[in-house]
Amino acid sequence: MKCKRRGARRFLEDAAARGLEVDVVERPAARSLEEAAGILGINPGDIVKSLVVKHRDGSFLFALIPGDRQISWPKLRALVGVNKLSLPHADVALAATGYERGTITPLGSTTAWPVYADATITGRRISMGAGAHGRSAFVDADALTTALNATVADISEPN
């Protein structure tokens, strides 16, 4: 439980330091994207996944992808200017961010990795992980990408 509070606190402190307004809600666990969207009363595409992506050189980046889409690896590799990127194992993602899978967010990450946001999230209110299981944060996507100095580009494709 201590770890849950610490991640949630890091998330909120980082959002506040960036002047970012977030509304955090407690929610029950969901077994699918559709169930999570139903619990939150939103469309699946309004849930944004914060994915940790590993470079061959050992560094990382965050990719913010709508729940109803997936990373387009060719687009992301071209944008980053590398020929190899991968999703790390859960323990590596935890070491890189301080967050367990399912709670990962760039806000409050133990290392401020670069953020790449899919262009389809812009112009709307989204939900994202809030640093702890059973918590979701609602935030204006444009304010989020500005606060994170994110590169906004076409980096996804339909599931």
Phi, psi and chi 1 to 4 in degrees:
 res  aa     phi    psi   chi1   chi2   chi3   chi4
   1 MET       -  -34.8 -168.3   59.2  119.9      -
   2 LYS   -59.5  -41.3 -171.3  177.0 -161.9  174.0
   3 CYS   -62.8  -39.9 -141.8      -      -      -
   4 LYS   -60.5  -46.9  177.0 -179.8  177.2  178.5
   5 ARG   -65.0  -38.8  -74.0 -168.7  -53.2  -93.0
   6 ARG   -63.9  -45.4 -165.4  171.1  -18.7  160.2
   7 GLY   -64.2  -43.0      -      -      -      -
   8 ALA   -64.2  -38.9      -      -      -      -
   9 ARG   -67.2  -44.3 -175.0  173.2   57.4 -115.9
  10 ARG   -58.7  -42.8  -81.4 -162.5  -27.5  -96.9
  11 PHE   -58.3  -52.0  171.5   85.4      -      -
  12 LEU   -66.2  -39.8  -71.1  171.8      -      -
  13 GLU   -65.2  -40.7  -72.5  172.2   -6.5      -
  14 ASP   -68.1  -43.4 -169.0   17.9      -      -
  15 ALA   -58.7  -45.2      -      -      -      -
  16 ALA   -63.2  -42.5      -      -      -      -
  17 ALA   -62.6  -29.3      -      -      -      -
  18 ARG   -89.4   -1.8  -64.8  171.8 -171.9  -89.9
  19 GLY    71.3   25.8      -      -      -      -
  20 LEU   -96.7  125.4 -172.1   61.8      -      -
  21 GLU   -84.4  122.6  -69.3 -175.8   31.2      -
  22 VAL  -128.3  143.6  -64.8      -      -      -
  23 ASP  -112.0  112.9  -64.0  -42.1      -      -
  24 VAL   -97.4  133.7  176.8      -      -      -
  25 VAL  -124.3  143.3  -63.5      -      -      -
  26 GLU   -83.6  143.1  -60.5  -80.7  -26.4      -
  27 ARG  -149.3  154.7   58.5  164.8  174.0   73.9
  28 PRO   -72.5  161.9   22.0  -28.5      -      -
  29 ALA   -64.5  147.7      -      -      -      -
  30 ALA  -121.1  149.0      -      -      -      -
  31 ARG   -93.6   -7.6  -66.5 -179.5  -63.4  -90.3
  32 SER  -156.2  166.0   68.3      -      -      -
  33 LEU   -60.1  -44.0  171.7   67.5      -      -
  34 GLU   -62.6  -41.4  -68.5   74.8   17.2      -
  35 GLU   -65.2  -43.3 -175.4  178.8   -4.0      -
  36 ALA   -60.8  -43.5      -      -      -      -
  37 ALA   -62.3  -41.2      -      -      -      -
  38 GLY   -62.6  -42.2      -      -      -      -
  39 ILE   -61.1  -40.8  -70.3  168.1      -      -
  40 LEU   -84.7  -10.5  -64.4  170.1      -      -
  41 GLY    72.3   33.7      -      -      -      -
  42 ILE  -132.5  174.0   58.6  176.5      -      -
  43 ASN   -80.5  149.7  -66.2  -42.4      -      -
  44 PRO   -54.6  -34.1  -28.7   36.4      -      -
  45 GLY   -70.2  -14.0      -      -      -      -
  46 ASP   -86.5   -6.0  -68.6  -30.5      -      -
  47 ILE   -91.2  121.8  -64.3  175.9      -      -
  48 VAL  -105.9  125.0  171.6      -      -      -
  49 LYS   -82.7  134.6  -56.7  174.7  -81.1 -165.9
  50 SER  -100.8  102.7  -62.9      -      -      -
  51 LEU  -100.1  135.1  -57.9  174.4      -      -
  52 VAL   -91.4  126.6  179.0      -      -      -
  53 VAL  -120.1  134.9  177.4      -      -      -
  54 LYS  -102.3  133.4 -175.1  176.9 -178.1 -173.7
  55 HIS   -81.6  158.5  -75.1 -100.9      -      -
  56 ARG   -60.4  -31.6  177.9 -179.9  -78.6 -177.0
  57 ASP   -76.9   -0.3   69.0    5.7      -      -
  58 GLY    96.2   -7.8      -      -      -      -
  59 SER   -85.0  175.9   65.2      -      -      -
  60 PHE  -134.6  169.2  -63.1   87.1      -      -
  61 LEU  -146.9  162.7   63.0   86.8      -      -
  62 PHE  -103.5  138.2  -71.8  102.4      -      -
  63 ALA  -118.4  121.2      -      -      -      -
  64 LEU   -97.6  114.1  -56.2 -177.8      -      -
  65 ILE  -127.8  131.1  -52.7  -68.8      -      -
  66 PRO   -57.6  146.3  -21.9   32.3      -      -
  67 GLY   -58.5  -28.7      -      -      -      -
  68 ASP   -92.2   13.5   60.6   -9.0      -      -
  69 ARG  -131.7  172.7  -62.8 -179.8   66.8   83.2
  70 GLN  -133.7  161.5   62.4 -172.9    3.6      -
  71 ILE   -60.8  136.6  -70.7  177.3      -      -
  72 SER   -94.6  101.5  169.6      -      -      -
  73 TRP   -58.8  -43.1  -68.8  105.4      -      -
  74 PRO   -60.9  -40.6  -23.7   33.3      -      -
  75 LYS   -66.5  -44.6  -69.0  176.0 -174.3  176.9
  76 LEU   -66.7  -44.0 -174.8   57.3      -      -
  77 ARG   -60.1  -42.9  -74.7 -167.8  -53.4  -95.8
  78 ALA   -63.5  -42.4      -      -      -      -
  79 LEU   -64.4  -42.5 -177.4   63.2      -      -
  80 VAL   -77.7  -23.3  175.8      -      -      -
  81 GLY    82.4   34.7      -      -      -      -
  82 VAL  -130.9  165.2  -62.0      -      -      -
  83 ASN  -107.1    0.5   60.6   10.3      -      -
  84 LYS  -147.5  127.3 -177.8  163.7  172.6   75.7
  85 LEU  -138.7  154.1  -66.8  169.1      -      -
  86 SER  -153.1  161.8   62.5      -      -      -
  87 LEU   -88.3  123.6  -67.4  175.6      -      -
  88 PRO   -76.9  163.6   30.0  -35.2      -      -
  89 HIS   -62.8  158.4  -68.7  -74.6      -      -
  90 ALA   -55.8  -40.8      -      -      -      -
  91 ASP   -68.2  -32.8   59.1  -30.3      -      -
  92 VAL   -71.2  -41.6  174.9      -      -      -
  93 ALA   -62.1  -40.7      -      -      -      -
  94 LEU   -62.1  -44.9  173.2   61.6      -      -
  95 ALA   -65.1  -33.7      -      -      -      -
  96 ALA   -77.1  -26.5      -      -      -      -
  97 THR  -123.5  -22.4   66.2      -      -      -
  98 GLY    83.1    5.6      -      -      -      -
  99 TYR  -120.6  141.9  -69.0  122.8      -      -
 100 GLU   -75.6  155.4  -65.3  177.8    2.4      -
 101 ARG   -55.0  142.0  -79.4 -135.7  175.8  116.2
 102 GLY    91.5  -11.1      -      -      -      -
 103 THR  -125.8   -3.0   70.1      -      -      -
 104 ILE   -64.1  136.9  -66.7  172.7      -      -
 105 THR  -154.2  148.1  170.4      -      -      -
 106 PRO   -66.4  -27.4  -12.2   19.7      -      -
 107 LEU   -71.6  117.3  -67.8  167.6      -      -
 108 GLY    86.3    5.2      -      -      -      -
 109 SER   -58.2  143.7  173.7      -      -      -
 110 THR   -66.3  -19.8   51.6      -      -      -
 111 THR  -129.8  134.8  -58.6      -      -      -
 112 ALA   -85.1   78.3      -      -      -      -
 113 TRP   -71.6  155.4  -57.3  109.7      -      -
 114 PRO   -59.8  149.8  -16.8   25.6      -      -
 115 VAL  -118.3  132.3  178.5      -      -      -
 116 TYR  -120.1  122.8  -67.2   81.3      -      -
 117 ALA  -114.6  134.9      -      -      -      -
 118 ASP   -66.3  137.4 -171.0   64.1      -      -
 119 ALA   -61.0  -22.5      -      -      -      -
 120 THR   -71.4  -10.7   62.4      -      -      -
 121 ILE   -84.7  -14.2   73.5  168.4      -      -
 122 THR   -67.3  153.7   61.9      -      -      -
 123 GLY    76.6   17.6      -      -      -      -
 124 ARG  -149.8  169.1   57.3 -170.9  170.5  134.5
 125 ARG   -90.9  131.9 -172.7  166.6  168.2   82.8
 126 ILE  -124.0  167.0   59.1  166.8      -      -
 127 SER  -115.5  143.7  173.3      -      -      -
 128 MET  -148.4  170.2   65.2 -174.2  -60.6      -
 129 GLY   -59.8  149.9      -      -      -      -
 130 ALA  -122.3   26.3      -      -      -      -
 131 GLY    87.8   -1.4      -      -      -      -
 132 ALA  -154.2  148.7      -      -      -      -
 133 HIS   -62.3  144.5  -68.5  -71.4      -      -
 134 GLY    79.9   14.2      -      -      -      -
 135 ARG  -135.2  138.0  -63.0  170.1   62.7   94.7
 136 SER  -129.5  148.7  -68.7      -      -      -
 137 ALA  -116.7  137.2      -      -      -      -
 138 PHE  -102.5  136.1  -72.3   90.4      -      -
 139 VAL  -154.5  151.8   62.0      -      -      -
 140 ASP   -73.0  122.4  176.8   82.6      -      -
 141 ALA   -61.9  -38.0      -      -      -      -
 142 ASP   -66.8  -41.2  -64.5  -17.6      -      -
 143 ALA   -64.5  -38.6      -      -      -      -
 144 LEU   -63.1  -49.9  175.9   70.1      -      -
 145 THR   -65.2  -34.5   56.8      -      -      -
 146 THR   -67.1  -46.8  -62.2      -      -      -
 147 ALA   -62.4  -32.7      -      -      -      -
 148 LEU   -91.1   -1.1  -67.6  170.0      -      -
 149 ASN    52.1   43.0 -163.7   27.5      -      -
 150 ALA   -75.7  148.5      -      -      -      -
 151 THR   -84.5  119.6  -61.5      -      -      -
 152 VAL  -102.7  122.6  178.6      -      -      -
 153 ALA  -159.0  170.7      -      -      -      -
 154 ASP   -77.8   99.7  176.7   11.8      -      -
 155 ILE  -127.0   17.3   59.0  169.0      -      -
 156 SER  -133.0  172.3   75.8      -      -      -
 157 GLU  -147.2  160.4   59.3 -168.3   18.7      -
 158 PRO   -59.7  149.9  -22.3   32.3      -      -
 159 ASN   -64.3      -  -78.6  -23.6      -      -
